[in-house]
Amino acid sequence: MKVSHVVLVSCVVVLMAVAKPRGTSNEKSTNDDPTPNEIETQAGEDNLEDSGEDNDWSNGEDDADERGGGSSEYETTAEVNNGNPDEKPNGESNIVEGDIKLRDGTKKFKNAYKMNTWIKLWPNGEVIYTIGSFSAKGRAMINAAMAQITRQTDGCITFKPRTYERDYMDITQKSGCWSYIGMQYRFGAATVSLQEPACTYSNGTAIHEFVHALGFWHEHTRSDRDNYVSIDFNNIFENQRDNFVKQDTNNLADYDFNSIMHYSSYAFSKNGGITIRPKQAGVKIGQRAKLSALDVQEIKALYKCDTN
C-alpha cells in the first residue's frame, strides 16, 4: 500500500471524531492576541490576490537572486535554518528534508518515510494551538499566517486557541524553522518551531510550517517528481542527499512548481550550483508568499471540504 504524500489515517482520507479531551495538564492558553479568524492584518495582503498561477518567472539559471538571497519570498526554510552545511537546526535530532521533525521510533525507509498510526488529520480541519514567547511582531506574523490559510482555504482550515484539548499545535521558539507532520495523536503537543527573527520575517515561512502540521510533505519528494524536475546530486551535500529521495506517494493534484511546499533551485547546494532544475521552461520554484491554487486544492481534498 502506498504511503501518501500527505498523512492519511490508515491510508484512507478519513477524519477522526475528536477523542474526549482529558486534562493531562493544567496548562491553558495564555494567548491574549486576537484569534486568526478575528484579526485584520495588512501583512501579506498584497500577496493574496491569485494571479491565475501564471508561471512567467525566469528559470533562474542566470539569475543570482534565484538562490534566495534576493528576496525572502523565494528563500526556502532549509536555507533559513542556520545556513550551515548540515542544513539542520542546531541541536535538533530526527530532522529530515531540512525542516520536518520525526518522533523517535518513526522509521525511515529507502523510498518513503513510513508514518505510524498516531499521526492524524485535525478533526474537522480545526487546528488547536498555543503560542509561546514571541515579540509582538512575531506574534502578529504568526496570527497573520494562520488567518491567511483560513482565508485562502475558504474556511476549510481554522485555528482555535487551546483551552484543555489534549492534541494541539505548540508554536514556539526552538532552533530553526521546523514542524512535525500532521496532528500528533495521543502525543499531545505537535511542536512548530519558528525561531525569531528569521522564521517570522514573513508570513510564508510560518505558512510553510503550518502546512506540514496539516499533514503535507515537500513537493520535490513526490513519486512523480522526475517527470517535472531533475535533481543534481553532485551539487548536494553528501549527508543531505537522502532529503531528495522520492516517496511512494498518492498525489492529490498535479505537480506544482508554484507550491509553497516546493524547495528552491539551490536547496542544500554545497557549491552554489543548482540542485533542483525544473524541466519546464520559464518556471521558478521555492516561493514563500502564499498557498498556490493547487496547494489550496490539495488541502481541501485532504480535509474533505467543498471544492466547488
N, C-alpha and C positions, 0 to 999 in steps of 0.2 A: 504494500500500500504506500502511496506516495506521501512524503512529508510536505505539507503545504508551505508555500512561500509566505503564508501568514499562519498564525497559530490557530488551529481549529480544535474544537472539542471532540476528542476521539475521532479525528479526521473528518468530522461532519460539522458543517456550519450550523450549530445549534446553540442558541443562547440558553444558559443555565438559569433556572429560577434562583433568586437570591437566597442563600442559606440564611437561616435565622441568625441574626447578629448575636455575638456573645462578647461581653466586655472583657477582653483579655488584658485591657489596660485602662487605667483611669484617665489616660491622655485624651484630651479633646482638642479640636482645632482652636487655636488662638488667633486665627487669621481674622483681623478686623477689616481687611480690604473688602471692597465690593466684590461680589462673585463675578466670574467672567460673563455671565448672562445679564449682569446689571450694568457693567461698565460701558462707557462710550469713550473710545480712545482714538486718537489720530494716528497712533503708531502703526505703521504698516498699511494705512488705509489706501495710499496711492498704489499699493500692490494688489488690491483686492479685485480690481476690475479685470475679468478674464479677457484675454486678447484673442480668444479662439484657438489658443495653443499653437499659433504660427511659430515655427522654429526658423526665424530668419536671422539667427545669430551666425557668426562665422564659426568654423570648426575649431579655430584657435591654435592651429599648429604654428602660426607665425605671430601669435598674439601673446605677449608676455603676461597680460592681465589674466589670461586663462588659468594661470596657476593659482588663482585665488587671492593674490596679493593686490590686485587692482580694485577689487570690490568684495565686501563681505557677503554680498548676495550669492557669490559663487565660491565661497570658502567652505569646504566640507568640514564636517565635525571631526574627522580624523586629523585634519590639518590644524584645527583649533586645539586638539589635545596635545599640548606641550610642544609640538613641532619637533619631537626627537625621533631618532631612527626607529625606535620601537613603536611609535605611534600609539602608545598605551598610557593612560593616566597613571601618574606616579603612585606606586604602592597598591594599585588595584590588581587583583587577580581575576582569572576567568573572564577576561575581556577579549572578545573576538570581533573581527571586522571593524576594529577601531573604536567602537562605542557601544557594543552590545554586551551586557553583563549576563553571564550564565551562573546559575546556582551550582554549588558543589554537588557533584553526582550527576549533573547533566552531561551525557556522553556526547563527545564529538566524533562523528563518523567521517569516513573518507569523502563521501559525496553529499552529506547533509548533516545538519545538527538535529538530532532526534530529540524532540521535546517530550517531557514527561506529562502525565495526566493532571498535574497540579497547575498547569498554565492554561488559563481560560480567557474567554472574552469577557468584557464588562457587561453585566446583565442590563439589558435594555439600552445599551450604549451610554450609560451613566457612569462616569468616572469619578469615584470618590477620592478626594485629595487633601493633603495638608501642604502648607508652605512653611519652610524653616526660616532661618535668619538670613534675610537679604536686605540690600539697600532699598530705598523707596523706588529708585529707578528700576532695579532688578525685579522687584515685586510687580511693578506696573507692566514690565515687559512680559513676565510670566502670565499675568492675567490677560494681557492683550493677545498672547499666543493662544491661550485656551478659547478666548472669545472668537478669535479668527477661525479656529477649527469648527466651532459651533456654527458660526455664520456660513462658512463655505460648505458645510455638510447639511445646511438647511435644518439644523436641529437634530440631525441623526445622532451626533455625539454631543453630550452635555457634560458639564463638570459641576460637582457639588462638594462644598467643604465638608470634611469629615466631622461627625459627632461621636458615634460609638461603633461605627462599622469595623468589622474585622479586616476586610481586604480593601486596601486603598493605595493610592499613588502618593509616595512621600517625596516631595520636591525639596531637595536640599543641596548644600554645597559640599561636595567631596572633591576629589581630584579629577578635574576634567569634565567633559560632557559625555554622559552615557546613560543607558536605561536598560532595564530588563525588558523582555518581550512578553506583552500581554499582562493580564491580571494574575498575580502570584497566589492562586487559590490555596487557602489554608496556611500560607506563609506570612500573611499579614501585609506588611508594607512592601510595596514594589517601588524601590528607590529609583528616582530620576535625579542624576547629579547635573547641576547647572552652575558650575563654578564661575563666580564673577571675577573679572568683567567679561572675559572672552565669550562665555556661553550665554550671556544675557545681553550681548551687544545689539542683537536684532531679534525680531520675532522668529526668524527662520530656524535658528538652531534649536530653540525650545520646541517649535512645531515638529521638527525632525525627530527629536527625542520622544515627544508625546505620541507620535505615530508609531514608534517602536512599542511604546507602552500599550497602544491599542491592539498590537499583535502583528506588526509588519516587520519584515527583514529588509535588506537593501535590494535595490533594483538590479545592481550589477552581478548578483549571485543567482539570478533566476536560471531555471533549467534551460531556457531558450535563448540565453544571452548571446551565445556565439553567432546567432543569426543577425545580431544587431551591433555588437561591439567586438573588437579584438583586444585581448589582454596581452601586453608585452611584459612577460615575466622577467626579462633581462633587466628591466628598469625598476624592478620592485625589490625592496629589502628582502633578503633571503628568508629571514624569520617572520616575514609578513605575507608570504605568498599563499599561505593557506586561507588568507582573507579573501582570496579570489576564487576559491573552489566553488564550483556550481553546486546548487542544491537541487534535489529531485522534487520539483515544486508543481503544485496545481495552481496555475495563474488565473487571476480573476479578471484580467483585462489585458489588452495589448501591451507589449513592451513600451515603456515610457521614458524617452530621453529627458523629458521635462519634469520627471518626478522629483519631489523634494527629498526622496529617499535614494536618489542616484548620486554616487560619488563623482568627483570631478575627473578630468582627463589626467591629472597629475597625482591622484591619491596614492599614498605610500611610495612615491618615487624616491629612489636613492640617489639619483644623479641629475634630476631636473628634466628627465625625459618623460614622454607621455606613457602612461600605464594603461589607460582605457581609451581606445580610439574608436569613435563611432564609425560604422560602415556607411551610414547615410550622410551625404554631404550637407554642409550648412547647418548642422545642429550643434548646440552647446549643452554640456551636461554639468550637473552639480549645482543647480540653482537653489538658493535658500531664501526665497521671498515668500512663497505661499504654496498651498496644495495645488497641484495641477488638476486639470479636469479629470484625468484618469485616476489620480490619487483619490479624488472625491468619489469617483465611480466604484473603485475597489473598496473603500471604507463603507459605502452604502451597501454594496453587495455582501460584504462580510457580516455586517450588522443587520442585514435583512431590512433595510429601510426602503421606502418607496423611491425608486429611481426615475419615475416618470416626471 
